[in-house]
Amino acid sequence: MEWCRPPVRADRSTDLNSGVMSIDAPIRLDDDHASLVGDGTVLKPTYEGPAVVVEGCTSAFVSGLIVEHIGGEATEKANGIEVRDATDTRIEHCQIRDTPRIGEPGTNDAIGGGSGICVASDARGTIIRDCATVDCGWRGIEVGGTQTRIERCRSRGQVDRGVSGDVQYPGVDPEFDAAASQLVIRNSTFEGGPHPAAPIGFTGARQVLVDDCFTTTESGRRGVAARNSDQVTIRNSHFVGGGPDPQDGIFSSSDGTKIVDNDICGFEFGVRASGRKTIISENVITECEYPIIDRKDRSIRRQNNLVYDRRTGRTGELIKRIRLLSRRF
């Protein structure tokens, strides 16, 4: 990333008073054990680019910040907080609002706008806890690093996904630039934005756990979308459909996916799974026209799923295997 002005470097331990601070360059943490702690401090960037950058260090700590970005449309990827080539970073009790978008939402030109928190592919051991993102120009939280944990976080109003297990940059042609590995998303709430992306999604990720999460869709088509990933577990979570076209509660084209003990309500398809060795078990699926759609594959296991239709009062396990529909994956 290039900036118009040289970056501001935080001291090894920097405490910020409450109030509003306009900044004209990113605040950088690049010493081991560096910390940047605010008391509800509002940072207002006046430029295109990240507000806080953690880079090339170990055990950095960021807490208590509210980043109100420039909003509108930008020409560069302008995240709220960015983690690059860092190990064991902790980000806690931060809010990020109004990161700028790139291009028109809903088009290919929009790829790679500003996300609330971005963890690059060369970061390891990042923990994001008790953070919130609102009205971000790309994603709420996007992760391409290894061993990232996201706990008790909230995202709403973003252009794309609320949380994503891959990172995209402007002008990058492939579907994903860097995918996450060993990603845990737990006890968090993600609301779909005004555009059709899933609140939780990842492409090409490995070893992902979604546990005790809640999603709603305003106009999004899916609650969770797992594409071409490996060893994905989605459990103990609640996915509620809404808007004009709620297609899938859980969509997976990934091998080895485990979909266990979830509540899924108000979609056309409760679960659509096409990956080999998928397990679909102990889910409660309510008011979905097609509760479970899967490929005709003996490696897919389905057991003890409860389907309830409030309109008819019928319950029971209902499995639909339709080859024509499976071609749509």
C-alpha positions as CSV (number, residue, x, y, z in Angstrom):
1,M,0.0,0.0,0.0
2,E,1.3,3.5,-0.9
3,W,0.3,6.6,1.1
4,C,0.5,10.3,0.3
5,R,2.3,11.0,3.6
6,P,4.9,9.1,5.7
7,P,3.2,6.9,8.3
8,V,2.9,7.8,12.0
9,R,4.7,5.4,14.3
10,A,3.3,4.6,17.7
11,D,5.6,4.3,20.7
12,R,6.0,0.8,22.2
13,S,3.1,1.5,24.5
14,T,0.7,4.3,23.5
15,D,-2.5,5.2,25.5
16,L,-4.9,7.6,23.8
17,N,-7.3,9.8,25.6
18,S,-11.0,9.8,24.9
19,G,-12.1,12.3,22.2
20,V,-11.7,12.7,18.5
21,M,-8.4,12.6,16.6
22,S,-8.0,13.5,12.9
23,I,-5.1,11.6,11.4
24,D,-3.5,12.2,8.1
25,A,-1.4,9.0,7.9
26,P,-1.7,5.5,9.4
27,I,-0.7,4.7,13.0
28,R,1.8,1.9,12.8
29,L,2.7,-0.7,15.4
30,D,5.9,-2.5,14.3
31,D,7.7,-3.2,17.7
32,D,7.3,-6.5,19.5
33,H,4.8,-6.2,22.4
34,A,3.7,-2.7,21.2
35,S,0.2,-1.6,22.3
36,L,-2.3,1.1,21.2
37,V,-5.0,1.5,23.7
38,G,-7.8,4.0,23.5
39,D,-10.7,5.0,25.8
40,G,-13.4,5.1,23.2
41,T,-11.0,7.3,21.2
42,V,-12.4,8.2,17.7
43,L,-9.8,8.1,14.9
44,K,-10.9,10.0,11.8
45,P,-8.6,9.4,8.8
46,T,-8.5,12.2,6.2
47,Y,-6.9,10.0,3.5
48,E,-7.3,6.8,1.5
49,G,-5.6,4.0,3.4
50,P,-5.8,2.0,6.7
51,A,-6.1,3.9,10.0
52,V,-4.0,1.4,12.0
53,V,-1.4,-1.0,10.7
54,V,0.2,-3.8,12.7
55,E,3.2,-5.1,10.8
56,G,6.4,-7.2,11.3
57,C,6.0,-7.7,15.0
58,T,5.0,-10.1,17.7
59,S,2.3,-9.8,20.4
60,A,0.9,-6.4,19.5
61,F,-2.3,-5.2,21.2
62,V,-4.9,-2.8,19.9
63,S,-8.0,-1.9,22.0
64,G,-10.6,0.7,22.7
65,L,-10.6,2.5,19.3
66,I,-13.5,3.8,17.2
67,V,-12.4,4.3,13.5
68,E,-14.7,6.5,11.5
69,H,-13.3,6.3,8.0
70,I,-13.8,8.7,5.1
71,G,-16.7,6.7,3.6
72,G,-17.8,7.3,0.0
73,E,-15.8,5.9,-2.9
74,A,-12.0,5.5,-3.0
75,T,-9.4,4.4,-5.5
76,E,-7.3,2.3,-2.9
77,K,-8.1,-0.4,-0.5
78,A,-8.7,1.6,2.8
79,N,-9.2,-0.8,5.7
80,G,-9.9,0.3,9.3
81,I,-7.3,-1.9,11.0
82,E,-4.8,-4.0,9.0
83,V,-2.5,-6.8,10.2
84,R,0.4,-7.8,8.0
85,D,3.3,-10.2,8.7
86,A,2.6,-10.2,12.4
87,T,2.3,-12.9,15.0
88,D,0.0,-13.2,18.0
89,T,-1.8,-9.8,17.5
90,R,-4.8,-9.1,19.7
91,I,-7.5,-6.6,18.6
92,E,-10.3,-6.1,21.2
93,H,-13.2,-3.7,21.8
94,C,-12.8,-1.7,18.6
95,Q,-15.5,-0.3,16.2
96,I,-14.9,0.5,12.6
97,R,-17.4,2.5,10.5
98,D,-17.7,3.8,7.0
99,T,-14.7,2.4,5.3
100,P,-14.8,3.6,1.6
101,R,-15.9,1.4,-1.2
102,I,-14.3,0.9,-4.7
103,G,-16.7,1.0,-7.6
104,E,-20.4,0.4,-7.7
105,P,-21.7,-2.1,-5.1
106,G,-22.9,-5.4,-6.7
107,T,-20.5,-5.1,-9.7
108,N,-17.1,-6.6,-10.3
109,D,-15.6,-3.1,-10.0
110,A,-16.5,-3.2,-6.3
111,I,-14.0,-6.0,-5.4
112,G,-11.5,-5.0,-2.8
113,G,-13.0,-1.9,-1.1
114,G,-12.2,-1.1,2.5
115,S,-12.9,-3.7,5.2
116,G,-13.3,-3.1,8.9
117,I,-10.5,-5.4,9.9
118,C,-8.1,-7.1,7.4
119,V,-5.7,-9.9,8.4
120,A,-3.3,-10.5,5.5
121,S,-2.0,-14.0,4.4
122,D,1.3,-13.6,6.2
123,A,-0.2,-13.0,9.6
124,R,-0.4,-15.7,12.2
125,G,-2.2,-16.2,15.6
126,T,-4.4,-13.1,15.3
127,I,-7.3,-12.8,17.9
128,I,-10.2,-10.4,17.1
129,R,-12.5,-10.2,20.1
130,D,-15.5,-8.0,21.0
131,C,-15.3,-5.8,17.9
132,A,-18.0,-4.3,15.7
133,T,-18.0,-3.1,12.0
134,V,-20.7,-1.0,10.5
135,D,-21.4,0.1,6.9
136,C,-18.0,-1.0,5.5
137,G,-17.2,-0.5,1.8
138,W,-16.2,-4.1,1.3
139,R,-16.3,-6.7,4.2
140,G,-16.7,-6.4,7.9
141,I,-13.8,-8.7,8.7
142,E,-11.6,-10.5,6.1
143,V,-9.0,-13.0,7.0
144,G,-6.2,-14.6,4.9
145,G,-3.9,-15.5,7.7
146,T,-3.2,-18.6,9.8
147,Q,-4.7,-19.5,13.2
148,T,-7.1,-16.6,13.4
149,R,-9.8,-16.5,16.1
150,I,-12.9,-14.2,15.8
151,E,-15.0,-14.2,19.0
152,R,-18.0,-12.1,20.1
153,C,-17.9,-9.8,17.1
154,R,-20.7,-8.1,15.1
155,S,-20.9,-6.9,11.5
156,R,-23.7,-5.2,9.6
157,G,-24.3,-3.0,6.6
158,Q,-21.2,-4.0,4.6
159,V,-21.1,-4.3,0.8
160,D,-19.9,-7.9,0.8
161,R,-19.6,-10.5,3.6
162,G,-19.8,-9.8,7.3
163,V,-16.8,-12.1,7.8
164,S,-14.7,-13.7,5.1
165,G,-12.1,-16.4,5.2
166,D,-10.3,-15.0,2.1
167,V,-8.9,-11.6,1.2
168,Q,-9.5,-9.8,-2.1
169,Y,-7.6,-6.8,-3.5
170,P,-8.5,-4.4,-6.2
171,G,-7.6,-5.5,-9.7
172,V,-7.0,-9.1,-8.7
173,D,-8.5,-11.5,-11.2
174,P,-8.9,-14.8,-9.2
175,E,-11.8,-15.4,-6.9
176,F,-9.5,-15.0,-3.9
177,D,-6.1,-13.6,-3.3
178,A,-5.3,-15.3,0.0
179,A,-7.4,-17.8,1.9
180,A,-7.4,-18.5,5.6
181,S,-6.1,-21.6,7.4
182,Q,-7.2,-22.7,10.9
183,L,-9.9,-20.1,11.2
184,V,-12.3,-20.1,14.2
185,I,-15.4,-17.9,14.2
186,R,-17.3,-18.2,17.4
187,N,-20.2,-16.6,19.3
188,S,-20.6,-13.8,16.7
189,T,-23.5,-12.1,14.9
190,F,-23.3,-11.1,11.2
191,E,-26.1,-9.3,9.4
192,G,-26.2,-9.4,5.6
193,G,-25.8,-6.1,3.9
194,P,-28.0,-4.5,1.2
195,H,-26.2,-6.7,-1.4
196,P,-26.6,-10.4,-2.0
197,A,-23.3,-11.7,-0.4
198,A,-23.5,-14.2,2.5
199,P,-22.9,-12.9,6.0
200,I,-20.3,-15.6,6.5
201,G,-18.3,-16.9,3.5
202,F,-14.9,-18.3,2.5
203,T,-13.3,-19.6,-0.7
204,G,-10.3,-21.9,-0.7
205,A,-10.0,-21.9,3.1
206,R,-8.7,-24.8,5.2
207,Q,-9.7,-26.0,8.7
208,V,-12.6,-23.6,9.4
209,L,-14.9,-23.8,12.5
210,V,-18.1,-21.7,12.7
211,D,-19.5,-22.2,16.1
212,D,-22.4,-20.6,18.0
213,C,-23.0,-17.8,15.4
214,F,-26.1,-16.0,14.3
215,T,-26.8,-14.6,10.8
216,T,-29.7,-12.7,9.2
217,T,-30.0,-11.8,5.6
218,E,-31.5,-8.5,4.5
219,S,-31.1,-9.2,0.8
220,G,-28.4,-11.8,0.9
221,R,-29.0,-15.2,-0.7
222,R,-27.2,-17.4,1.9
223,G,-26.5,-17.6,5.6
224,V,-23.1,-19.4,5.1
225,A,-21.2,-20.0,1.8
226,A,-18.2,-22.4,1.8
227,R,-16.7,-22.8,-1.6
228,N,-13.8,-25.1,-2.5
229,S,-12.6,-25.2,1.0
230,D,-11.4,-28.1,3.2
231,Q,-12.4,-29.4,6.6
232,V,-15.2,-27.0,7.4
233,T,-17.3,-27.4,10.5
234,I,-20.5,-25.4,10.9
235,R,-22.2,-26.2,14.2
236,N,-24.5,-24.9,17.0
237,S,-25.5,-21.8,14.9
238,H,-28.7,-20.0,13.8
239,F,-29.3,-18.8,10.3
240,V,-32.4,-16.8,9.5
241,G,-33.5,-15.9,5.9
242,G,-35.0,-12.6,4.9
243,G,-35.4,-10.3,1.9
244,P,-36.8,-11.1,-1.5
245,D,-34.6,-14.0,-2.5
246,P,-33.2,-16.0,0.5
247,Q,-31.7,-19.1,-1.3
248,D,-29.6,-21.2,1.0
249,G,-29.2,-21.4,4.8
250,I,-26.0,-23.3,4.4
251,F,-24.3,-23.7,1.0
252,S,-21.2,-25.9,0.7
253,S,-19.2,-27.1,-2.3
254,S,-16.4,-28.2,0.0
255,D,-15.3,-31.8,0.7
256,G,-15.4,-33.0,4.3
257,T,-17.9,-30.4,5.6
258,K,-19.6,-31.1,8.9
259,I,-23.0,-29.4,9.3
260,V,-24.2,-30.3,12.8
261,D,-26.8,-29.0,15.3
262,N,-27.9,-25.8,13.5
263,D,-31.2,-24.0,13.4
264,I,-32.1,-22.9,9.8
265,C,-35.2,-20.9,9.0
266,G,-36.8,-19.1,6.1
267,F,-34.7,-20.1,3.1
268,E,-35.6,-21.8,-0.2
269,F,-33.0,-24.5,0.5
270,G,-32.1,-25.3,4.1
271,V,-28.8,-27.0,3.3
272,R,-27.2,-27.4,-0.2
273,A,-24.1,-29.6,-0.1
274,S,-22.1,-31.1,-3.0
275,G,-18.8,-32.0,-1.4
276,R,-17.7,-35.5,-0.8
277,K,-17.7,-36.9,2.8
278,T,-20.2,-34.3,4.0
279,I,-22.0,-34.9,7.3
280,I,-25.5,-33.3,7.8
281,S,-26.7,-34.2,11.2
282,E,-29.0,-33.0,14.1
283,N,-30.1,-29.9,12.3
284,V,-33.5,-28.2,12.8
285,I,-34.8,-26.9,9.5
286,T,-38.0,-24.7,9.5
287,E,-40.0,-23.2,6.7
288,C,-37.6,-24.1,3.9
289,E,-39.1,-25.3,0.6
290,Y,-36.3,-27.8,0.0
291,P,-34.8,-28.7,3.5
292,I,-31.8,-30.7,2.3
293,I,-30.4,-30.9,-1.3
294,D,-27.3,-33.0,-1.9
295,R,-25.5,-34.8,-4.7
296,K,-26.3,-38.5,-5.1
297,D,-23.2,-39.6,-3.4
298,R,-22.9,-42.4,-0.8
299,S,-20.1,-40.6,1.0
300,I,-22.6,-37.9,2.1
301,R,-24.1,-38.9,5.5
302,R,-27.5,-37.5,6.6
303,Q,-29.0,-38.4,10.0
304,N,-31.4,-37.2,12.6
305,N,-32.4,-33.9,10.9
306,L,-35.7,-32.5,12.1
307,V,-37.8,-30.7,9.4
308,Y,-40.7,-28.6,10.5
309,D,-43.2,-26.8,8.3
310,R,-45.3,-24.3,10.4
311,R,-47.9,-24.1,7.6
312,T,-48.8,-27.8,7.7
313,G,-47.6,-28.7,11.2
314,R,-45.7,-31.7,9.7
315,T,-42.4,-32.8,11.1
316,G,-39.9,-35.5,10.1
317,E,-36.7,-36.0,8.2
318,L,-37.0,-35.1,4.6
319,I,-34.2,-35.6,2.2
320,K,-34.4,-34.4,-1.4
321,R,-31.7,-35.6,-3.9
322,I,-32.3,-34.0,-7.2
323,R,-29.6,-34.3,-9.9
324,L,-30.8,-31.3,-11.9
325,L,-30.5,-29.1,-8.9
326,S,-27.1,-30.4,-8.0
327,R,-25.8,-29.1,-11.3
328,R,-26.4,-25.5,-10.0
329,F,-23.5,-25.8,-7.4
